[in-house]
Amino acid sequence: MTYEQLAGQIREKSSYLCVGLDTALDKIPQYLLKEKDPVFEFNKQIIDATIDYAVAYKPNIAFYEALGPSGWESLQKTIDYLPKEVFTIADAKRGDIGNTSNMYAKAFFENMHFDSITVAPYMGSDSVEPFLTFKDKWVILLALTSNTGAQDFQFEELANQKPLYQKVIEQSQNWGNYENMMYVIGATRNEQFEHIRKLIPNHFLLVPGVGAQGGSLKDISKIGLNNNGGLLVNSSRGIIYASTEKDFAHVAGQKAKELQEEMKIYLNEL
Ligand SMILES: O=C(O)c1cc(=O)[nH]c(=O)n1[C@@H]1O[C@H](COP(=O)(O)O)[C@@H](O)[C@H]1O
């Protein structure tokens, strides 16, 4: 998917919502377990209920890998079920020597047909660049993550007094551009958000951490939105497990709608 196509979807749906498909067998309504493929059945109903309000879907690959071959099958069925105009994110957090990254890229871009993949930056340029050679595919580079462990390395001050996450952002400008690279910035990183937006005014930012992790949609939207939207705000558990009863899809739809309606207000204020 191109930058323009994604920006167009955001305009059309008045939404920059990404639904996280972190689907776990012990969390989904237990009556679904009698289905042949409970994970796909759950995802299908979640997608049907949220598709009018979301521009992106992000299955976290760990939840599928954990199930072995059947998990990969459920994942592929989910990706194939999604309409072409939604942006798909393989949340796989990959990155290895170039030769190996190229194989990860083939797996997720060519084989599974994802639009994008999350990538860890710490093995450097040759671990990221293979992902950037695929036309209309995207790298989403971890810059400043939402978890508490982000303190361990990402805020480390370098000799030039800049934090490590800033170095990641600045150096990676040599690898890709706003049309094939996005950055992960956690919704819990309010204090750093404004500075980061100034460093990369045109890039899309994938922002997880709204909902279950307590990030504020309002705060990050006020700082992070640009003229083309420029944000993909993810909520996983806050949407897909809002109800664990028979009405789970309906309630997920309601949650997605609430977020979309709030997003529409912020988009109209631009
Ligand atoms: O790359 C990610 O998506 C990610 C980065 C980050 O900094 N924090 C973060 O929570 N995530 C992912 O975003 C999702 C957040 O899920 P919820 O907290 O349930 O909304 C999970 O799939 C996480 O793995």
The ligand as a Gaussian input file, in Angstrom:
#p B3LYP/6-31G(d) Opt

LIG

0 1
 O        5.056000      -2.932000      18.166000
 C        4.011000      -2.898000      18.829000
 O        2.925000      -2.985000      18.287000
 C        4.101000      -2.577000      20.257000
 C        5.103000      -1.699000      20.625000
 C        5.083000      -1.125000      21.906000
 O        5.885000      -0.275000      22.236000
 N        4.109000      -1.514000      22.777000
 C        3.137000      -2.423000      22.447000
 O        2.261000      -2.684000      23.276000
 N        3.168000      -3.018000      21.207000
 C        2.179000      -4.049000      20.838000
 O        0.897000      -3.435000      20.751000
 C       -0.116000      -4.296000      21.303000
 C       -0.733000      -3.596000      22.491000
 O       -1.802000      -4.341000      22.986000
 P       -2.877000      -3.766000      24.049000
 O       -2.087000      -3.240000      25.192000
 O       -3.689000      -4.961000      24.372000
 O       -3.652000      -2.681000      23.344000
 C        0.590000      -5.606000      21.611000
 O        0.488000      -6.460000      20.475000
 C        2.036000      -5.208000      21.822000
 O        2.915000      -6.243000      21.492000

